Amino acid sequence: MENDNEAAAGAARNGGPAQEVANDGTAVPAMAAAAAPAAAAGDQGSGLASVQQIVELADQLSACADQLHDRIMRDIRAYQGRTVPDALQAAARALLEDEVILRQRANGLYADAATYIVKSLGKSQRGVIALTTEAAEKIRKITLIGDITGLVGGLLQLAGAAATGQAASIVGALDKIRAHMAAIEANKAPAPPAKPA
């Protein structure tokens, strides 16, 4: 437990988790990469019930912040020096502010992981991490940057709720993230019809 606390505090002092590169070339927090095999091996225990599980959530929230930053910058760079429309500038500014808050909350979870353990979340750690991993992927792939706002709001709510250690707040935040991802899927443009052979 003491080693977990030292590792968490060290990550926070260094500005967040160390990064590794995934197979697709994207940066992945090192602790999440190391924890992934353990989660895949069948971690069905209650979520956020140990220091390591809190740190794993912080890793995933940091990964979401990384994807958000990359997504915003990709949209801005797409204008290749031309004037970026006011609406996109406003959305990008708001989302960059959300990114900073998300990173601060993730760093807070690293620093104080031992105090945020949730005794009876009623959700598995695998489910919590799978949901935040899916959120990062949605942020990376979503077509309209404006559609990210609600999803990022849910992630911010989760980060704040995790810091309270209150299961009901965390479950509410997870439900909000799920609802926003479902809405994003429902709003996707239908695929163009296949060309006849």
KOLMIVO-751450 format. One record per residue: residue in one letter; z, x, y of N, C-alpha, C in turn. Coordinates in steps of 0.1 Angstrom, whole numbers, plus 5000, padded with zeros to 4 digits. Each point is the difference from the previous one (the first is absolute). Example, Ala and Ser with C-alpha at 12.3 -4.5 7.8 and 13.67 -1.06 7.14 Angstrom:
2
<A; <5078; 5132; 4943>; <5000; 4991; 5012>; <5000; 5009; 5012>>
<S; <4993; 4996; 5011>; <5000; 5009; 5011>; <5008; 4992; 5011>>
end
This chain:
197
<M; <5000; 5008; 4988>; <5000; 4992; 5012>; <5000; 5009; 5013>>
<E; <5008; 5011; 4999>; <5001; 5008; 5012>; <4987; 5007; 5002>>
<N; <4993; 5004; 4989>; <4987; 5007; 5002>; <4990; 4990; 5006>>
<D; <5000; 4987; 4995>; <4991; 4990; 5006>; <5002; 4999; 5015>>
<N; <5013; 5000; 5004>; <5003; 4998; 5015>; <4995; 5012; 5007>>
<E; <5002; 5013; 4995>; <4995; 5011; 5006>; <4984; 5000; 5001>>
<A; <4994; 4996; 4990>; <4985; 4999; 5000>; <4995; 4990; 5010>>
<A; <5007; 4989; 5001>; <4996; 4989; 5009>; <5003; 5005; 5015>>
<A; <5011; 5006; 5002>; <5003; 5005; 5014>; <4990; 5011; 5003>>
<G; <4997; 5009; 4991>; <4990; 5011; 5002>; <4987; 4994; 5004>>
<A; <4995; 4990; 4993>; <4987; 4993; 5003>; <5000; 4995; 5015>>
<A; <5012; 4994; 5003>; <5001; 4994; 5014>; <4999; 5011; 5010>>
<R; <5008; 5011; 4998>; <5000; 5011; 5009>; <4986; 5006; 5002>>
<N; <4992; 5000; 4990>; <4987; 5005; 5001>; <4989; 4991; 5005>>
<G; <5004; 4988; 5004>; <4991; 4990; 5006>; <4994; 4991; 4989>>
<G; <5006; 4999; 4989>; <4995; 4991; 4989>; <4997; 5008; 4988>>
<P; <4994; 4993; 4990>; <4998; 5006; 4987>; <4989; 5011; 5000>>
<A; <5001; 5009; 4991>; <4989; 5010; 4998>; <4988; 4992; 4995>>
<Q; <4988; 5005; 5002>; <4988; 4993; 4996>; <4993; 5007; 4989>>
<E; <4994; 4992; 4991>; <4992; 5005; 4989>; <4986; 4993; 5002>>
<V; <4990; 5005; 4993>; <4987; 4994; 5002>; <4997; 4993; 4987>>
<A; <4996; 4987; 5001>; <4997; 4992; 4988>; <4986; 5004; 4995>>
<N; <4996; 4994; 4989>; <4987; 5002; 4994>; <4988; 4997; 5010>>
<D; <5003; 4989; 5008>; <4989; 4996; 5010>; <5001; 5008; 5013>>
<G; <5008; 5010; 5001>; <5001; 5008; 5012>; <5009; 4996; 5010>>
<T; <5007; 4988; 4999>; <5009; 4995; 5010>; <5014; 5006; 4998>>
<A; <5007; 5002; 5011>; <5014; 5005; 4999>; <5009; 4990; 4994>>
<V; <5009; 5005; 4991>; <5010; 4991; 4994>; <5013; 5007; 5001>>
<P; <5011; 4994; 5004>; <5013; 5006; 5001>; <5003; 5006; 4986>>
<A; <5005; 5013; 5000>; <5003; 5007; 4988>; <5010; 4993; 4991>>
<M; <5010; 4994; 5006>; <5011; 4994; 4992>; <4994; 4987; 4993>>
<A; <4991; 4993; 5007>; <4994; 4988; 4994>; <4991; 5005; 4988>>
<A; <4992; 5011; 5002>; <4992; 5005; 4990>; <5008; 5004; 4988>>
<A; <5011; 5006; 5002>; <5009; 5004; 4989>; <5006; 4988; 4993>>
<A; <5004; 4990; 5008>; <5006; 4988; 4995>; <4991; 4990; 4993>>
<A; <4987; 5001; 5002>; <4990; 4991; 4995>; <5000; 5000; 4985>>
<P; <5001; 5012; 4993>; <5000; 4999; 4985>; <5013; 4993; 4995>>
<A; <5011; 5002; 5007>; <5012; 4994; 4995>; <4999; 4985; 5002>>
<A; <4994; 4995; 5011>; <4998; 4986; 5002>; <4991; 4994; 4989>>
<A; <4989; 5007; 4997>; <4991; 4996; 4990>; <5006; 5000; 4986>>
<A; <5010; 5008; 4998>; <5006; 5001; 4987>; <5009; 4988; 4997>>
<G; <5001; 4990; 5009>; <5007; 4988; 4997>; <5013; 4998; 5008>>
<D; <5001; 5005; 5012>; <5012; 4998; 5008>; <5001; 4985; 5004>>
<Q; <5007; 4992; 4992>; <5001; 4986; 5003>; <5014; 4997; 5006>>
<G; <5008; 5010; 5004>; <5013; 4998; 5006>; <4999; 4993; 5013>>
<S; <5011; 4995; 5005>; <5001; 4993; 5013>; <4995; 5010; 5010>>
<G; <4992; 4995; 5010>; <4994; 5009; 5010>; <5011; 5004; 5010>>
<L; <4998; 5012; 5006>; <5008; 5005; 5011>; <5014; 5001; 4996>>
<A; <5003; 5003; 4987>; <5014; 5001; 4995>; <5005; 5014; 4999>>
<S; <4992; 5010; 5004>; <5004; 5014; 5000>; <4995; 5007; 5012>>
<V; <5005; 5012; 5002>; <4995; 5008; 5011>; <4986; 5003; 4998>>
<Q; <4996; 5004; 4988>; <4986; 5004; 4997>; <4991; 4988; 5003>>
<Q; <5004; 4988; 4997>; <4991; 4988; 5002>; <4999; 4997; 5015>>
<I; <5010; 5003; 5008>; <4999; 4998; 5014>; <4991; 5011; 5006>>
<V; <5001; 5012; 4995>; <4991; 5011; 5004>; <4985; 4996; 4996>>
<E; <4999; 4995; 4989>; <4986; 4996; 4995>; <4994; 4989; 5009>>
<L; <5008; 4991; 5005>; <4995; 4990; 5009>; <4997; 5007; 5014>>
<A; <5008; 5009; 5004>; <4997; 5007; 5013>; <4987; 5008; 4998>>
<D; <4998; 5006; 4989>; <4987; 5006; 4997>; <4988; 4991; 5002>>
<Q; <5002; 4988; 4994>; <4989; 4990; 5001>; <4998; 4995; 5014>>
<L; <5010; 4998; 5007>; <4999; 4996; 5014>; <4993; 5011; 5008>>
<S; <5004; 5012; 4998>; <4993; 5011; 5006>; <4985; 5001; 4997>>
<A; <4997; 4997; 4987>; <4986; 4999; 4996>; <4992; 4989; 5007>>
<C; <5007; 4989; 5002>; <4994; 4989; 5008>; <4997; 5004; 5014>>
<A; <5010; 5007; 5006>; <4998; 5005; 5014>; <4989; 5009; 5001>>
<D; <4998; 5009; 4990>; <4989; 5009; 4999>; <4987; 4993; 5000>>
<Q; <4999; 4990; 4991>; <4988; 4992; 4999>; <4997; 4992; 5013>>
<L; <5010; 4995; 5006>; <4998; 4993; 5013>; <4994; 5009; 5010>>
<H; <5006; 5012; 5001>; <4995; 5010; 5010>; <4986; 5003; 4998>>
<D; <4997; 5004; 4987>; <4986; 5003; 4996>; <4990; 4989; 5004>>
<R; <5004; 4987; 4997>; <4992; 4989; 5002>; <4997; 4998; 5015>>
<I; <5010; 5001; 5008>; <4999; 4998; 5014>; <4990; 5011; 5006>>
<M; <5003; 5012; 4996>; <4991; 5011; 5005>; <4986; 4999; 4996>>
<R; <4998; 4995; 4987>; <4986; 4998; 4995>; <4993; 4990; 5009>>
<D; <5007; 4989; 5003>; <4993; 4989; 5009>; <4997; 5006; 5013>>
<I; <5009; 5008; 5006>; <4997; 5005; 5014>; <4989; 5010; 4999>>
<R; <5000; 5009; 4990>; <4989; 5010; 4999>; <4987; 4994; 4997>>
<A; <4999; 4988; 4995>; <4988; 4994; 4997>; <4992; 4997; 5013>>
<Y; <5006; 5000; 5011>; <4993; 4998; 5013>; <4994; 5012; 5005>>
<Q; <5002; 5012; 4994>; <4994; 5012; 5003>; <4999; 5003; 5015>>
<G; <5011; 4999; 5007>; <5000; 5003; 5014>; <4996; 4988; 5009>>
<R; <4995; 4989; 4995>; <4997; 4989; 5008>; <5013; 4992; 5003>>
<T; <4999; 4991; 5010>; <5012; 4993; 5004>; <5005; 4991; 4989>>
<V; <5012; 5001; 4996>; <5006; 4992; 4990>; <5004; 4986; 5007>>
<P; <4996; 4989; 4994>; <5003; 4987; 5006>; <5015; 4998; 5002>>
<D; <5003; 4993; 5011>; <5014; 4998; 5004>; <5009; 4994; 4989>>
<A; <4994; 4990; 4993>; <5008; 4994; 4989>; <5004; 5010; 4989>>
<L; <4990; 5008; 4996>; <5003; 5010; 4990>; <5010; 5011; 5005>>
<Q; <4999; 5004; 5013>; <5009; 5009; 5006>; <5015; 4994; 5000>>
<A; <5001; 4987; 5003>; <5013; 4994; 5000>; <5006; 4999; 4986>>
<A; <4992; 4997; 4991>; <5004; 4999; 4986>; <5004; 5013; 4995>>
<A; <4992; 5011; 5003>; <5003; 5013; 4995>; <5013; 5005; 5006>>
<R; <5002; 4998; 5013>; <5012; 5004; 5007>; <5013; 4994; 4993>>
<A; <4999; 4987; 4998>; <5011; 4993; 4994>; <5003; 5005; 4986>>
<L; <4989; 5002; 4992>; <5002; 5005; 4986>; <5005; 5015; 5000>>
<L; <4996; 5008; 5010>; <5005; 5013; 5001>; <5015; 5000; 5003>>
<E; <5004; 4991; 5008>; <5015; 4998; 5003>; <5007; 4996; 4987>>
<D; <4994; 4990; 4992>; <5006; 4996; 4988>; <5001; 5012; 4990>>
<E; <4989; 5008; 5000>; <5000; 5012; 4991>; <5012; 5009; 5003>>
<V; <5003; 5002; 5013>; <5012; 5009; 5004>; <5013; 4993; 4995>>
<I; <5001; 4987; 5001>; <5012; 4994; 4996>; <5002; 5000; 4985>>
<L; <4989; 4998; 4993>; <5000; 5001; 4985>; <5004; 5014; 4996>>
<R; <4995; 5010; 5006>; <5004; 5014; 4996>; <5015; 5002; 5003>>
<Q; <5005; 4995; 5012>; <5014; 5002; 5003>; <5009; 4993; 4990>>
<R; <4996; 4988; 4996>; <5008; 4993; 4990>; <5000; 5006; 4986>>
<A; <4988; 5005; 4997>; <4999; 5008; 4987>; <5009; 5012; 5000>>
<N; <4999; 5008; 5012>; <5009; 5011; 5001>; <5014; 4997; 5000>>
<G; <5004; 4988; 5005>; <5014; 4996; 5000>; <5004; 4997; 4985>>
<L; <4991; 4995; 4992>; <5003; 4997; 4986>; <5002; 5013; 4993>>
<Y; <4992; 5011; 5003>; <5002; 5013; 4994>; <5014; 5005; 5003>>
<A; <5003; 4999; 5013>; <5013; 5006; 5005>; <5012; 4994; 4994>>
<D; <5000; 4987; 4999>; <5012; 4992; 4996>; <4998; 4992; 4987>>
<A; <4992; 5006; 4991>; <4996; 4992; 4988>; <5013; 4995; 4992>>
<A; <5010; 5009; 5000>; <5012; 4996; 4992>; <5007; 4988; 5005>>
<T; <4998; 4997; 5013>; <5007; 4988; 5006>; <4992; 4987; 4999>>
<Y; <4988; 5001; 4995>; <4991; 4988; 5000>; <4998; 4995; 4986>>
<I; <5007; 5004; 4990>; <4998; 4996; 4987>; <5003; 4985; 4999>>
<V; <4991; 4992; 4993>; <5002; 4986; 4999>; <5004; 4997; 4985>>
<K; <5011; 4994; 4999>; <5006; 4998; 4986>; <4992; 4990; 4992>>
<S; <4995; 4989; 5006>; <4994; 4990; 4991>; <4988; 4994; 5008>>
<L; <4989; 5007; 5000>; <4988; 4995; 5007>; <4993; 4989; 4993>>
<G; <5000; 5001; 4987>; <4993; 4990; 4992>; <4986; 5002; 4999>>
<K; <4995; 5011; 5005>; <4986; 5005; 4999>; <5000; 5013; 4994>>
<S; <4990; 5003; 4991>; <4999; 5013; 4994>; <4996; 5011; 5010>>
<Q; <5004; 5012; 4998>; <4995; 5011; 5008>; <4985; 5001; 4999>>
<R; <4995; 4999; 4988>; <4985; 5000; 4998>; <4993; 4990; 5009>>
<G; <5005; 4988; 5001>; <4994; 4989; 5008>; <5000; 5004; 5014>>
<V; <5011; 5005; 5005>; <5002; 5004; 5014>; <4990; 5010; 5004>>
<I; <4999; 5011; 4992>; <4991; 5011; 5002>; <4985; 4996; 4999>>
<A; <4997; 4992; 4990>; <4987; 4995; 4998>; <4995; 4992; 5012>>
<L; <5009; 4992; 5006>; <4996; 4992; 5011>; <4997; 5009; 5012>>
<T; <5009; 5010; 5003>; <4997; 5008; 5011>; <4988; 5009; 4998>>
<T; <4997; 5004; 4988>; <4988; 5008; 4997>; <4988; 4992; 5003>>
<E; <5000; 4987; 4995>; <4989; 4991; 5003>; <4998; 4998; 5015>>
<A; <5011; 4999; 5007>; <4999; 4998; 5015>; <4993; 5012; 5006>>
<A; <5004; 5012; 4996>; <4993; 5012; 5005>; <4985; 5000; 4997>>
<E; <4996; 4995; 4989>; <4986; 4999; 4996>; <4993; 4990; 5008>>
<K; <5007; 4989; 5003>; <4994; 4989; 5008>; <4997; 5006; 5014>>
<I; <5010; 5007; 5006>; <4998; 5006; 5013>; <4988; 5009; 5000>>
<R; <4999; 5008; 4990>; <4988; 5009; 4999>; <4987; 4993; 4999>>
<K; <4999; 4989; 4993>; <4987; 4994; 4997>; <4997; 4988; 5009>>
<I; <5009; 4995; 5007>; <4998; 4987; 5008>; <4988; 5002; 5010>>
<T; <4993; 4989; 5001>; <4988; 5001; 5009>; <5004; 4999; 5015>>
<L; <5008; 4990; 5004>; <5003; 4998; 5014>; <5014; 5006; 5002>>
<I; <5002; 5009; 5010>; <5012; 5006; 5002>; <5011; 4990; 5005>>
<G; <4995; 4989; 5006>; <5010; 4990; 5005>; <5007; 4993; 4988>>
<D; <4993; 5000; 4989>; <5006; 4993; 4988>; <5012; 5008; 4994>>
<I; <5002; 5012; 5005>; <5011; 5009; 4995>; <5013; 4996; 5006>>
<T; <5000; 4994; 5012>; <5012; 4998; 5008>; <5011; 4993; 4992>>
<G; <4997; 4989; 4994>; <5010; 4992; 4993>; <5006; 5008; 4988>>
<L; <4991; 5008; 4993>; <5004; 5008; 4989>; <5010; 5011; 5004>>
<V; <4996; 5006; 5011>; <5009; 5011; 5005>; <5013; 4994; 5005>>
<G; <5000; 4988; 5006>; <5012; 4993; 5003>; <5009; 4998; 4988>>
<G; <4994; 4996; 4989>; <5008; 4999; 4988>; <5006; 5013; 4995>>
<L; <4992; 5011; 5001>; <5005; 5013; 4996>; <5012; 5004; 5009>>
<L; <4999; 4998; 5013>; <5011; 5003; 5009>; <5012; 4991; 4997>>
<Q; <4998; 4988; 4996>; <5011; 4991; 4996>; <5007; 5006; 4988>>
<L; <4992; 5004; 4990>; <5005; 5006; 4988>; <5008; 5012; 5003>>
<A; <4995; 5009; 5008>; <5007; 5012; 5004>; <5013; 4997; 5006>>
<G; <5000; 4991; 5009>; <5013; 4996; 5007>; <5009; 4993; 4990>>
<A; <4995; 4992; 4992>; <5009; 4992; 4990>; <5006; 5010; 4990>>
<A; <4992; 5010; 4996>; <5006; 5010; 4990>; <5011; 5007; 5007>>
<A; <5000; 5002; 5013>; <5011; 5007; 5006>; <5012; 4992; 5002>>
<T; <4999; 4987; 4998>; <5012; 4991; 5000>; <5007; 5000; 4986>>
<G; <4992; 5002; 4990>; <5005; 4999; 4986>; <5002; 4986; 4996>>
<Q; <4995; 4990; 5007>; <5002; 4986; 4996>; <4988; 4995; 4992>>
<A; <5003; 4996; 4988>; <4989; 4996; 4991>; <4992; 4989; 5006>>
<A; <5006; 4990; 5006>; <4992; 4988; 5005>; <4990; 5004; 5010>>
<S; <5004; 5009; 5009>; <4991; 5005; 5011>; <4988; 5008; 4993>>
<I; <5003; 5008; 4990>; <4990; 5008; 4994>; <4990; 4991; 4992>>
<V; <5005; 4990; 4993>; <4991; 4991; 4993>; <4991; 4992; 5010>>
<G; <5006; 4996; 5011>; <4992; 4993; 5010>; <4989; 5009; 5006>>
<A; <5003; 5012; 5002>; <4989; 5010; 5005>; <4990; 5002; 4989>>
<L; <5004; 5001; 4987>; <4990; 5002; 4990>; <4991; 4987; 4999>>
<D; <5006; 4988; 5001>; <4992; 4988; 5000>; <4990; 5000; 5012>>
<K; <5004; 5004; 5011>; <4991; 5001; 5012>; <4989; 5009; 4998>>
<I; <5002; 5011; 4994>; <4989; 5010; 4997>; <4991; 4994; 4990>>
<R; <5005; 4993; 4989>; <4991; 4994; 4990>; <4992; 4989; 5007>>
<A; <5006; 4992; 5009>; <4992; 4989; 5006>; <4989; 5005; 5009>>
<H; <5003; 5011; 5007>; <4989; 5006; 5009>; <4989; 5006; 4992>>
<M; <5004; 5006; 4989>; <4989; 5006; 4991>; <4991; 4989; 4994>>
<A; <5007; 4989; 4996>; <4992; 4988; 4995>; <4991; 4995; 5011>>
<A; <5005; 4999; 5012>; <4992; 4995; 5012>; <4988; 5009; 5002>>
<I; <5002; 5013; 4999>; <4989; 5010; 5002>; <4990; 4998; 4989>>
<E; <5004; 4998; 4988>; <4990; 4997; 4989>; <4993; 4988; 5003>>
<A; <5007; 4989; 5004>; <4993; 4987; 5003>; <4990; 5001; 5011>>
<N; <5003; 5009; 5010>; <4991; 5001; 5011>; <4988; 5009; 4998>>
<K; <5000; 5007; 4989>; <4988; 5009; 4997>; <4987; 4992; 5000>>
<A; <4990; 5007; 5006>; <4987; 4994; 5000>; <4995; 4999; 4985>>
<P; <4993; 4989; 4996>; <4995; 5000; 4987>; <4990; 5010; 4997>>
<A; <4999; 5005; 4988>; <4990; 5011; 4997>; <4986; 4994; 5001>>
<P; <4991; 5008; 5005>; <4986; 4995; 5000>; <4995; 4996; 4987>>
<P; <4991; 4990; 4998>; <4994; 4997; 4987>; <4993; 5012; 4994>>
<A; <5000; 5001; 4987>; <4993; 5011; 4993>; <4985; 4997; 5001>>
<K; <4993; 5011; 5002>; <4985; 4999; 5000>; <4995; 4997; 4986>>
<P; <4990; 4990; 4999>; <4995; 4998; 4987>; <4993; 5012; 4994>>
<A; <5001; 5001; 4987>; <4994; 5012; 4994>; <4985; 4999; 4999>>
end
